[in-house]
Amino acid sequence: MSGDAVTTPQISTRFTELVGVQYPIVQTGMGWVSGPGLTAATSNAGGLGIIASATMTFDELEAAVKKTKSLTDKPFGVNIRADATDAGERIDLLIREKVKVASFALAPKKDLIAKLKDNGVVVVPSIGAAKHAVKVASWGADAVIVQGGEGGGHTGGVATTLLLPSVIDALGDGGIPVVAAGGFFDGRGLAAALSYGAEGIAMGTRFLLTSDSAVPDSVKQEYLKRGLQDTTVSRKVDGMPHRVLNTELVDALEKGSYAKGLAAAARNATEFKAMTGMKWSTLMRDGLAMKKASDRTWQQIIMAGNTPMLLKAGLVDGNTHAGVLASGQVVGMIDDLPSCAELIERIMTQAAERIDAMAKLRR
């Protein structure tokens, strides 16, 4: 099961000790991308792989967890929507299956954090502001992933180089471990993050563009063609800032009227309901929970149902004309498709070289 190279340099941090992995590298939960294969490949290579469950039904998640456990005996995590109506059931599943890490895009409430921790599950929310890091730390979170504006998720506009030190300063000496995300792809980035005081890095786009990723090869080639200016932070996909590759569809969404976009979102939400077998009552409960947990308008919540189908069209079906391709700005720095094992070994080797070179600067 293990794909570790014995010559790979070791860098231990509080985060690696907390989650029980060899290397301070996290593969983030990406809808339609982070399934058992990619998650297990990352974990077998010594990093922390995370299953994305937001686009899965409960039964699909249960199957994915069991499949991942059959592919690796190393720690891995599951990303859960804290505002999902069945979040409690999913948390029970993680506890029952002894999943090591629960990650969240929206912070779970104190009672859910306590339940997970009481049952040995490490809780790692993703945050985009220093005040949010302080809040989840006070609620009992074990670590946080800090994603800057370069990332491909729902992040703010603050760059990682500013957001990361602001979070570390806010948490103070002895605060919970911080993992940096947004703009990372190589060992130089890991060394830089560690120098800021982070205890690891998390990457999405870089892991999407590996040979272990199930994304169609034709779509991966589309990513590899892109430069640093070839992404757009759009609000027309799901009503929230979402970084995606520039495509004809994204251009049309950006230029199209709000009413047309809302109508298209409603149609896609209906398709997602049919595909997953969800009931309208469940969709309504999810919408109410999302409304309560955030400051989204009802229009944004309707548009949120748009995202799974647009991402599926691009990342699963390979239809780049009918779908969107989520991406970090870092896509412009990536030009190959290594395996997860090759990628992690490369990052760790380069990070160690940079750290050694910096040590020589001292006289």
C-alpha positions as CSV (number, residue, x, y, z in Angstrom):
1,M,0.0,0.0,0.0
2,S,2.8,2.5,0.8
3,G,4.4,4.4,-2.0
4,D,6.9,6.2,0.1
5,A,10.5,6.8,-1.1
6,V,12.9,6.1,1.8
7,T,15.2,8.9,0.6
8,T,12.5,11.6,0.8
9,P,13.6,14.3,3.3
10,Q,11.5,14.4,6.5
11,I,10.0,17.6,7.8
12,S,8.0,17.1,11.0
13,T,5.6,19.7,12.3
14,R,2.9,19.8,14.9
15,F,0.4,19.2,12.0
16,T,2.1,16.0,10.8
17,E,2.1,14.8,14.4
18,L,-1.5,15.8,14.9
19,V,-2.9,13.8,12.0
20,G,-0.2,11.1,11.8
21,V,1.2,11.7,8.4
22,Q,4.8,11.8,7.2
23,Y,4.8,15.0,5.3
24,P,3.1,18.4,5.9
25,I,1.2,18.3,2.6
26,V,-2.6,18.2,2.3
27,Q,-4.7,17.4,-0.8
28,T,-7.8,19.4,-0.4
29,G,-11.4,18.1,-0.9
30,M,-12.5,19.0,-4.5
31,G,-16.0,18.1,-5.6
32,W,-16.0,15.4,-8.3
33,V,-12.2,15.2,-8.1
34,S,-11.2,14.0,-4.6
35,G,-12.5,10.5,-4.7
36,P,-11.0,7.3,-3.2
37,G,-8.3,6.9,-5.9
38,L,-6.7,10.4,-5.5
39,T,-7.2,10.5,-1.7
40,A,-5.6,7.1,-1.2
41,A,-2.7,7.9,-3.6
42,T,-2.0,11.1,-1.6
43,S,-2.1,9.3,1.7
44,N,0.0,6.4,0.5
45,A,2.6,8.9,-0.6
46,G,2.8,10.3,2.9
47,G,0.5,13.3,2.7
48,L,-3.1,13.8,3.9
49,G,-5.7,12.9,1.2
50,I,-9.2,14.3,1.7
51,I,-12.4,13.0,0.2
52,A,-14.8,15.6,-1.0
53,S,-18.3,14.6,0.1
54,A,-20.5,17.7,-0.9
55,T,-21.3,16.1,-4.3
56,M,-21.9,12.7,-2.8
57,T,-25.1,11.2,-1.4
58,F,-24.7,9.6,2.1
59,D,-24.5,6.1,0.5
60,E,-21.9,7.3,-2.0
61,L,-19.8,8.8,0.8
62,E,-20.1,5.6,2.8
63,A,-18.9,3.6,-0.2
64,A,-16.1,6.1,-0.9
65,V,-14.8,5.8,2.7
66,K,-14.8,2.0,2.6
67,K,-13.1,2.0,-0.8
68,T,-10.4,4.4,0.4
69,K,-9.8,2.2,3.4
70,S,-9.3,-0.7,1.0
71,L,-6.7,1.3,-0.9
72,T,-4.6,2.7,2.0
73,D,-3.9,2.0,5.7
74,K,-2.7,5.6,6.1
75,P,-4.7,8.5,7.7
76,F,-7.1,10.4,5.4
77,G,-9.9,12.8,5.8
78,V,-13.4,13.7,4.6
79,N,-14.6,17.2,3.8
80,I,-18.2,17.8,5.0
81,R,-20.6,20.6,4.6
82,A,-21.4,21.7,8.1
83,D,-24.7,23.1,7.0
84,A,-25.9,20.0,5.2
85,T,-29.1,18.5,6.7
86,D,-27.5,15.1,7.1
87,A,-24.2,16.5,8.5
88,G,-24.8,14.6,11.8
89,E,-25.2,11.3,10.0
90,R,-22.0,11.9,8.0
91,I,-20.1,12.7,11.2
92,D,-21.4,9.5,12.7
93,L,-20.1,7.7,9.7
94,L,-16.7,9.2,10.1
95,I,-16.6,8.2,13.7
96,R,-17.8,4.7,13.0
97,E,-15.3,4.2,10.2
98,K,-12.5,5.7,12.2
99,V,-11.7,8.4,9.7
100,K,-8.8,10.5,11.0
101,V,-9.7,14.0,9.9
102,A,-12.9,15.9,9.3
103,S,-12.4,19.1,7.3
104,F,-15.0,21.8,6.7
105,A,-15.5,24.7,4.4
106,L,-17.9,26.3,6.8
107,A,-17.0,25.9,10.4
108,P,-19.1,23.3,12.3
109,K,-20.7,24.4,15.6
110,K,-19.1,23.7,19.0
111,D,-21.3,20.6,19.6
112,L,-20.2,18.9,16.4
113,I,-16.6,19.7,17.0
114,A,-16.8,18.3,20.5
115,K,-18.5,15.1,19.3
116,L,-15.8,14.5,16.7
117,K,-12.9,15.2,19.1
118,D,-14.5,13.0,21.8
119,N,-14.3,10.2,19.3
120,G,-10.8,10.8,18.1
121,V,-11.5,12.6,14.9
122,V,-9.2,15.6,14.2
123,V,-11.2,18.7,13.2
124,V,-9.7,21.1,10.6
125,P,-12.0,23.9,9.2
126,S,-10.9,26.1,6.3
127,I,-11.1,29.8,7.0
128,G,-10.5,33.0,5.1
129,A,-10.0,35.6,7.9
130,A,-8.0,35.9,11.1
131,K,-11.1,36.4,13.2
132,H,-12.6,33.2,11.9
133,A,-9.5,31.3,12.9
134,V,-9.7,32.7,16.4
135,K,-13.4,31.8,16.6
136,V,-13.0,28.1,15.5
137,A,-9.9,27.8,17.8
138,S,-12.1,28.9,20.7
139,W,-14.7,26.3,19.7
140,G,-12.1,23.5,19.9
141,A,-10.9,23.1,16.3
142,D,-7.5,21.2,16.2
143,A,-6.0,23.1,13.2
144,V,-7.1,25.4,10.4
145,I,-6.5,25.6,6.7
146,V,-6.0,29.2,5.6
147,Q,-6.8,29.9,2.0
148,G,-5.7,33.1,0.3
149,G,-7.3,34.7,-2.7
150,E,-5.1,32.8,-5.2
151,G,-7.0,29.6,-4.3
152,G,-9.8,28.0,-6.4
153,G,-12.5,27.9,-3.7
154,H,-14.8,30.4,-2.1
155,T,-12.1,32.7,-0.8
156,G,-11.7,36.4,-0.2
157,G,-9.4,38.8,-2.1
158,V,-6.6,38.8,0.4
159,A,-3.4,37.1,-0.8
160,T,-2.0,34.2,1.1
161,T,1.2,36.2,1.8
162,L,-0.9,38.6,3.9
163,L,-3.6,36.4,5.1
164,L,-1.3,33.7,6.5
165,P,0.8,35.9,8.8
166,S,-2.3,37.7,10.0
167,V,-3.9,34.4,11.1
168,I,-0.7,33.2,12.7
169,D,-0.4,36.5,14.6
170,A,-4.0,36.4,15.7
171,L,-3.7,32.9,17.1
172,G,-0.6,33.8,18.9
173,D,2.3,31.7,20.3
174,G,1.2,28.2,21.0
175,G,-2.0,28.6,18.9
176,I,-3.4,25.7,16.9
177,P,-1.5,24.6,13.8
178,V,-2.1,26.5,10.6
179,V,-1.9,25.0,7.1
180,A,-1.5,27.4,4.3
181,A,-3.4,27.1,1.0
182,G,-3.8,29.2,-2.1
183,G,-0.9,29.5,-4.6
184,F,1.2,26.4,-3.6
185,F,2.6,23.9,-6.0
186,D,6.2,23.2,-5.2
187,G,8.8,22.9,-2.4
188,R,9.7,26.6,-2.5
189,G,6.1,27.3,-1.4
190,L,6.3,24.8,1.4
191,A,9.6,26.3,2.6
192,A,8.1,29.8,2.4
193,A,4.9,28.7,4.3
194,L,7.0,27.2,7.1
195,S,9.1,30.3,7.3
196,Y,5.9,32.3,7.9
197,G,5.1,30.0,10.8
198,A,2.6,27.6,9.0
199,E,3.0,23.9,9.7
200,G,2.1,22.6,6.3
201,I,0.5,23.5,2.9
202,A,-2.7,22.4,1.2
203,M,-3.1,22.2,-2.5
204,G,-6.1,21.6,-4.8
205,T,-5.2,22.4,-8.4
206,R,-1.7,20.8,-8.1
207,F,-3.3,17.5,-7.0
208,L,-6.0,17.7,-9.7
209,L,-3.2,17.8,-12.2
210,T,-1.6,14.5,-11.3
211,S,-1.8,11.1,-13.0
212,D,-3.7,9.8,-10.0
213,S,-6.5,12.3,-10.6
214,A,-9.6,10.9,-12.3
215,V,-10.2,14.1,-14.2
216,P,-10.3,13.3,-18.0
217,D,-6.9,13.7,-19.7
218,S,-8.4,16.0,-22.2
219,V,-9.5,18.3,-19.4
220,K,-6.1,18.2,-17.7
221,Q,-4.5,19.2,-21.0
222,E,-6.8,22.2,-21.0
223,Y,-5.5,23.2,-17.6
224,L,-1.8,22.8,-18.7
225,K,-2.3,25.3,-21.5
226,R,-3.2,28.1,-19.1
227,G,-1.2,31.0,-17.8
228,L,-1.3,33.1,-14.7
229,Q,-3.9,35.4,-16.1
230,D,-6.2,32.7,-17.4
231,T,-8.6,32.5,-14.4
232,T,-11.6,34.6,-13.3
233,V,-13.1,35.0,-9.9
234,S,-16.8,34.8,-10.8
235,R,-20.0,35.3,-8.9
236,K,-22.1,34.0,-11.7
237,V,-21.4,30.3,-11.1
238,D,-23.0,30.0,-7.6
239,G,-23.4,33.5,-6.3
240,M,-20.2,33.5,-4.3
241,P,-16.6,34.3,-5.4
242,H,-15.4,31.2,-7.2
243,R,-12.1,31.1,-9.2
244,V,-12.5,29.2,-12.5
245,L,-10.6,28.9,-15.8
246,N,-11.6,31.4,-18.5
247,T,-13.8,29.6,-21.0
248,E,-16.5,30.6,-23.4
249,L,-19.1,29.5,-21.0
250,V,-17.6,31.6,-18.1
251,D,-17.4,34.6,-20.5
252,A,-21.0,34.1,-21.4
253,L,-22.0,33.8,-17.7
254,E,-20.1,37.0,-16.9
255,K,-21.7,38.9,-19.7
256,G,-25.2,37.4,-19.4
257,S,-28.1,38.9,-17.5
258,Y,-28.7,38.0,-13.9
259,A,-32.2,36.7,-14.7
260,K,-30.9,34.3,-17.3
261,G,-28.2,33.1,-15.0
262,L,-30.7,32.5,-12.2
263,A,-33.0,30.5,-14.5
264,A,-30.1,28.4,-15.7
265,A,-29.1,27.8,-12.1
266,A,-32.6,26.6,-11.2
267,R,-32.5,24.1,-14.1
268,N,-29.1,22.8,-13.0
269,A,-30.3,22.4,-9.4
270,T,-33.2,20.4,-10.7
271,E,-30.8,18.1,-12.6
272,F,-28.7,17.7,-9.5
273,K,-31.8,16.7,-7.6
274,A,-32.7,14.1,-10.2
275,M,-29.1,12.7,-10.3
276,T,-28.7,12.3,-6.6
277,G,-32.3,11.2,-5.9
278,M,-32.7,14.0,-3.4
279,K,-36.2,15.1,-2.5
280,W,-37.4,18.7,-2.9
281,S,-37.9,18.9,0.9
282,T,-34.3,18.0,1.4
283,L,-33.1,20.6,-1.0
284,M,-35.3,23.2,0.8
285,R,-33.9,22.2,4.2
286,D,-30.4,22.4,2.8
287,G,-31.2,25.9,1.4
288,L,-32.6,27.0,4.8
289,A,-29.6,25.7,6.6
290,M,-27.3,27.5,4.2
291,K,-29.2,30.7,4.6
292,K,-29.0,30.4,8.4
293,A,-25.2,29.6,8.3
294,S,-24.2,32.4,6.0
295,D,-25.2,35.8,4.7
296,R,-26.2,34.5,1.3
297,T,-29.3,35.9,-0.4
298,W,-32.0,33.5,-1.7
299,Q,-30.8,34.2,-5.2
300,Q,-27.2,33.0,-4.2
301,I,-28.6,29.9,-2.6
302,I,-30.5,29.0,-5.7
303,M,-27.3,29.6,-7.7
304,A,-25.4,27.3,-5.3
305,G,-27.4,24.4,-6.7
306,N,-25.9,25.4,-10.1
307,T,-22.3,24.5,-9.1
308,P,-22.4,20.7,-8.8
309,M,-23.8,20.2,-12.4
310,L,-21.5,22.8,-14.0
311,L,-18.4,21.2,-12.3
312,K,-19.5,17.7,-13.2
313,A,-19.9,18.6,-16.8
314,G,-16.3,19.9,-16.9
315,L,-14.4,17.7,-14.5
316,V,-16.2,14.4,-14.9
317,D,-17.9,14.5,-18.3
318,G,-15.0,16.4,-19.9
319,N,-17.4,18.8,-21.6
320,T,-15.5,22.1,-21.2
321,H,-18.1,23.9,-23.3
322,A,-21.0,23.1,-21.0
323,G,-19.2,23.1,-17.7
324,V,-16.9,25.2,-15.6
325,L,-13.4,24.2,-14.4
326,A,-12.5,25.3,-10.9
327,S,-8.9,26.3,-10.6
328,G,-6.4,28.1,-8.4
329,Q,-4.4,30.9,-10.0
330,V,-1.4,28.6,-9.6
331,V,-2.5,26.7,-12.8
332,G,-0.2,29.0,-14.7
333,M,2.8,27.5,-13.0
334,I,2.0,23.9,-13.6
335,D,3.2,22.0,-16.7
336,D,3.2,18.3,-15.9
337,L,1.2,15.4,-14.5
338,P,3.3,13.5,-12.0
339,S,1.9,10.8,-9.7
340,C,1.1,11.9,-6.2
341,A,4.1,10.0,-4.9
342,E,6.4,11.8,-7.4
343,L,4.9,15.1,-6.6
344,I,5.2,14.8,-2.9
345,E,8.8,13.5,-3.1
346,R,9.7,16.4,-5.4
347,I,8.1,19.0,-3.1
348,M,9.8,17.6,0.0
349,T,13.2,17.4,-1.7
350,Q,13.0,20.9,-3.0
351,A,11.7,22.3,0.4
352,A,14.7,20.7,2.2
353,E,17.1,22.2,-0.3
354,R,15.6,25.7,0.2
355,I,15.6,25.3,4.0
356,D,19.3,24.2,3.9
357,A,20.2,27.1,1.6
358,M,18.5,29.6,3.9
359,A,20.4,28.2,6.9
360,K,23.7,29.0,5.1
361,L,22.7,32.7,4.8
362,R,23.3,33.1,8.5
363,R,26.9,34.1,9.4
